[in-house]
Amino acid sequence: MLRTPRGTDKLHQMGPVEHIDALRREGALLAEVADEVGIHAPVPTCPNWTIRDLLWHTGTVHRWARTIVEQRRTEEPAETEMARIAGPIPDDALLVEWYRESHAQLVRTLSNAPPDLACWQFLNAASPLEFWTRRQAHETAIHRVDAESARGDEISPVGEQFASDGIDELVKGFHSRKKSRVRSATNRILRLRATDEPIGRDWYLHISPEPLATTHAPYGTVDCTLSGPVELIYLALWNRCRVDDLTVDGDATLVKLWQETSAVTW
């Protein structure tokens, strides 16, 4: 169950400063939960993973991102280089502190990066700095949710503004790429309706044989509407909460299609 935050965030465009603040907060929460539940606790939202796997994965991603930004890499590091960037996995007793340091190094690097940073990025964004701060904030937030699922109680809120921003990144970024598997042989429209969002922040996902196209205004017939609090929609799109916690109107097979094909790969 998601714990509802007090008050309502004023919706506006998030930028690097807000994303770095979110990254700082989410990484600290992830480490705190890992300390609390222990590194061998299973992670229900990531089948076959324990907190140990979660920390190792997220810390490795932090180190990979930091290296790209810090060294101004213009190309994606080869897969064989990932192990060198991450370094050896620490002993269990040291793993949480290794994660904290990996996270802190990334926060420092992004905080010190210039606005005109030039380096490789893999999703469209106004600038590499905006891309990397946003991507690492949402990467960490989703894995913090994973860690809290191991605790088995309430999930801490991410905030309405951050959730809305994350939906944008997911549907307009990841799933606009050719490698997205969210496809349909016939043209279909899945509407996302955030019940606590200002008017105009609905998302219309145009699913077809081509990569996903997303608009905020309707055109064509909506086949299915998934509605509810924006934070729950955000988590549901990442398959981190039950769709049963939301309202589905229309052809529910579109929601099932999303669940079965939306897993993200780099």
C-alpha positions as CSV (number, residue, x, y, z in Angstrom):
1,M,0.0,0.0,0.0
2,L,1.4,3.4,-1.0
3,R,1.4,5.9,1.8
4,T,-0.2,9.1,0.6
5,P,1.9,12.3,1.1
6,R,0.5,15.3,2.7
7,G,-0.4,18.2,0.4
8,T,-0.3,18.4,-3.4
9,D,2.9,19.2,-5.3
10,K,2.5,22.1,-7.7
11,L,3.1,20.6,-11.2
12,H,5.9,22.2,-13.2
13,Q,8.8,21.0,-15.3
14,M,11.5,19.3,-13.2
15,G,15.1,20.1,-14.0
16,P,18.6,18.9,-12.9
17,V,18.4,20.6,-9.4
18,E,15.1,18.9,-8.6
19,H,16.3,15.5,-10.0
20,I,19.5,15.6,-8.0
21,D,17.5,16.4,-4.8
22,A,15.3,13.3,-5.6
23,L,18.4,11.2,-6.3
24,R,19.9,12.2,-3.0
25,R,16.8,11.4,-1.1
26,E,15.9,8.1,-2.8
27,G,19.5,6.7,-2.5
28,A,19.6,7.5,1.2
29,L,16.2,5.8,1.7
30,L,17.4,2.7,-0.3
31,A,20.4,2.3,1.9
32,E,18.4,2.9,5.1
33,V,15.9,0.1,4.2
34,A,18.8,-2.2,3.2
35,D,20.3,-1.7,6.7
36,E,16.9,-2.4,8.2
37,V,15.9,-5.6,6.4
38,G,19.4,-7.1,5.8
39,I,21.0,-7.9,2.5
40,H,19.7,-11.5,2.2
41,A,16.0,-10.4,2.4
42,P,14.1,-11.4,-0.8
43,V,12.8,-8.6,-3.0
44,P,9.2,-9.5,-4.0
45,T,9.1,-6.9,-6.9
46,C,12.3,-8.4,-8.4
47,P,11.8,-12.2,-8.5
48,N,14.9,-14.2,-7.5
49,W,16.7,-11.1,-6.2
50,T,17.7,-10.3,-2.7
51,I,18.7,-6.9,-1.3
52,R,22.3,-7.9,-2.0
53,D,21.5,-8.1,-5.8
54,L,19.5,-4.9,-5.6
55,L,22.4,-2.9,-4.0
56,W,25.0,-4.4,-6.4
57,H,22.9,-3.6,-9.4
58,T,22.0,0.0,-8.4
59,G,25.5,0.8,-7.2
60,T,27.0,-0.5,-10.4
61,V,24.6,1.7,-12.4
62,H,25.6,4.7,-10.3
63,R,29.3,4.0,-11.0
64,W,28.6,3.6,-14.7
65,A,26.7,6.9,-14.9
66,R,29.3,8.7,-12.9
67,T,32.1,7.5,-15.1
68,I,30.3,8.6,-18.3
69,V,29.6,12.1,-16.8
70,E,32.9,12.6,-15.1
71,Q,35.0,11.5,-18.0
72,R,32.8,13.1,-20.6
73,R,32.4,9.8,-22.5
74,T,30.9,10.3,-25.9
75,E,30.1,6.7,-26.5
76,E,28.5,4.0,-24.5
77,P,31.0,1.9,-22.5
78,A,31.4,-1.6,-23.7
79,E,29.7,-4.3,-21.6
80,T,33.1,-5.8,-20.8
81,E,34.0,-2.4,-19.2
82,M,31.1,-2.5,-16.8
83,A,32.8,-4.9,-14.4
84,R,35.9,-2.8,-14.3
85,I,33.9,0.4,-13.6
86,A,31.9,-1.4,-10.8
87,G,35.0,-3.0,-9.3
88,P,34.7,-6.3,-7.3
89,I,31.6,-6.8,-5.2
90,P,32.4,-6.1,-1.6
91,D,32.0,-8.5,1.3
92,D,28.4,-8.7,2.6
93,A,29.3,-6.7,5.7
94,L,30.6,-3.8,3.6
95,L,28.0,-3.8,0.8
96,V,25.6,-1.2,2.2
97,E,28.5,1.2,2.8
98,W,29.8,0.5,-0.8
99,Y,26.4,1.4,-2.1
100,R,26.3,4.6,0.0
101,E,29.7,5.6,-1.4
102,S,28.7,4.8,-5.0
103,H,25.6,6.9,-4.6
104,A,27.4,9.8,-2.9
105,Q,30.0,9.9,-5.7
106,L,27.3,10.1,-8.3
107,V,25.5,12.9,-6.5
108,R,28.7,14.9,-6.2
109,T,29.6,14.3,-9.9
110,L,26.2,15.4,-11.1
111,S,26.0,18.4,-8.7
112,N,29.4,19.6,-10.0
113,A,28.7,19.0,-13.7
114,P,28.3,22.1,-15.9
115,P,25.0,23.0,-17.5
116,D,26.7,22.6,-20.9
117,L,27.9,19.1,-20.1
118,A,28.6,17.1,-23.3
119,C,28.5,13.3,-23.0
120,W,26.7,10.2,-24.3
121,Q,23.0,9.7,-23.4
122,F,20.6,7.1,-24.6
123,L,17.2,8.9,-24.4
124,N,16.1,12.2,-25.9
125,A,16.5,15.1,-23.4
126,A,17.2,18.8,-23.5
127,S,20.8,18.2,-22.5
128,P,23.0,15.4,-21.2
129,L,22.9,16.8,-17.7
130,E,19.1,16.8,-17.8
131,F,19.1,13.3,-19.1
132,W,21.5,11.8,-16.5
133,T,20.1,13.6,-13.5
134,R,16.5,12.5,-14.4
135,R,17.5,8.9,-15.3
136,Q,19.4,8.3,-12.1
137,A,16.7,9.8,-10.0
138,H,14.1,7.5,-11.4
139,E,16.4,4.5,-11.5
140,T,17.0,5.0,-7.8
141,A,13.4,5.7,-6.9
142,I,12.1,2.5,-8.5
143,H,14.8,0.4,-6.8
144,R,14.1,2.1,-3.4
145,V,10.5,0.9,-3.9
146,D,11.9,-2.6,-4.6
147,A,13.8,-2.4,-1.3
148,E,10.8,-1.3,0.6
149,S,8.8,-4.2,-0.9
150,A,11.2,-6.5,1.0
151,R,10.1,-4.9,4.2
152,G,6.5,-5.8,3.4
153,D,4.8,-2.6,4.7
154,E,3.9,0.8,3.3
155,I,5.8,2.2,0.3
156,S,7.1,5.8,0.9
157,P,5.7,8.4,-1.5
158,V,7.6,9.7,-4.5
159,G,5.5,12.8,-4.9
160,E,3.0,13.7,-7.6
161,Q,5.3,15.9,-9.6
162,F,8.1,13.3,-9.6
163,A,5.7,10.6,-10.6
164,S,4.3,12.6,-13.5
165,D,7.9,13.3,-14.6
166,G,8.7,9.6,-14.4
167,I,5.7,8.7,-16.5
168,D,6.9,11.1,-19.2
169,E,10.3,9.6,-19.2
170,L,9.0,6.1,-19.5
171,V,6.4,6.5,-22.2
172,K,8.0,9.3,-24.2
173,G,11.6,8.2,-23.7
174,F,12.1,4.4,-23.2
175,H,9.0,3.3,-25.2
176,S,9.4,5.7,-28.1
177,R,12.6,3.7,-29.0
178,K,12.7,1.0,-31.7
179,K,13.7,-1.6,-29.1
180,S,10.4,-1.1,-27.1
181,R,8.2,-4.2,-27.4
182,V,5.0,-2.4,-26.6
183,R,3.4,-3.1,-30.0
184,S,0.0,-4.0,-31.4
185,A,-0.9,-5.4,-34.8
186,T,-3.8,-2.9,-34.9
187,N,-3.9,0.7,-33.7
188,R,-5.0,0.9,-30.1
189,I,-5.1,3.7,-27.5
190,L,-4.5,3.3,-23.8
191,R,-5.3,6.4,-21.8
192,L,-3.7,7.1,-18.5
193,R,-5.8,9.4,-16.3
194,A,-4.2,10.7,-13.2
195,T,-7.2,11.6,-10.9
196,D,-5.1,13.9,-8.8
197,E,-3.4,15.7,-11.6
198,P,-4.3,19.1,-13.2
199,I,-6.4,18.9,-16.4
200,G,-4.2,18.3,-19.4
201,R,-1.9,15.8,-17.8
202,D,-3.6,12.7,-19.2
203,W,-1.4,10.5,-21.4
204,Y,-2.7,8.9,-24.5
205,L,-0.5,5.9,-25.5
206,H,-0.9,5.2,-29.2
207,I,0.0,1.5,-29.5
208,S,0.6,0.2,-33.1
209,P,3.1,-1.9,-35.0
210,E,5.4,1.2,-34.7
211,P,7.2,2.4,-31.5
212,L,4.8,4.0,-29.0
213,A,3.6,7.5,-29.6
214,T,2.3,9.5,-26.7
215,T,0.1,12.7,-26.6
216,H,-1.6,14.7,-23.9
217,A,-4.7,15.4,-26.1
218,P,-6.9,12.7,-27.5
219,Y,-7.2,11.8,-31.1
220,G,-8.9,8.6,-32.1
221,T,-11.0,6.3,-30.0
222,V,-9.7,5.3,-26.6
223,D,-9.8,1.6,-26.1
224,C,-9.0,1.5,-22.4
225,T,-8.5,3.9,-19.6
226,L,-6.3,3.3,-16.6
227,S,-7.0,5.8,-13.9
228,G,-6.1,6.6,-10.3
229,P,-3.5,8.5,-8.3
230,V,-0.5,9.5,-10.4
231,E,1.9,7.8,-8.0
232,L,0.2,4.5,-8.4
233,I,0.1,4.9,-12.2
234,Y,3.8,5.5,-12.2
235,L,4.5,2.4,-10.1
236,A,2.0,0.3,-12.1
237,L,3.7,1.3,-15.4
238,W,7.0,0.0,-13.9
239,N,5.1,-3.1,-12.7
240,R,5.8,-2.2,-9.1
241,C,2.2,-2.2,-7.8
242,R,-1.0,-4.1,-8.6
243,V,-3.2,-2.8,-11.3
244,D,-6.1,-3.8,-9.0
245,D,-5.3,-0.7,-7.0
246,L,-6.3,1.4,-10.1
247,T,-9.5,1.6,-12.2
248,V,-9.6,-0.1,-15.6
249,D,-12.3,1.0,-18.0
250,G,-12.6,-0.7,-21.4
251,D,-10.5,-3.4,-23.0
252,A,-8.3,-4.7,-20.1
253,T,-6.2,-6.7,-22.6
254,L,-4.3,-3.4,-23.3
255,V,-3.2,-3.2,-19.7
256,K,-2.1,-6.9,-19.9
257,L,-0.2,-6.1,-23.1
258,W,1.7,-3.4,-21.2
259,Q,2.5,-5.6,-18.3
260,E,3.8,-8.4,-20.5
261,T,5.9,-6.3,-23.0
262,S,7.0,-3.1,-21.2
263,A,10.1,-4.4,-19.3
264,V,12.9,-1.9,-20.0
265,T,16.3,-2.8,-21.3
266,W,19.0,-0.3,-21.8
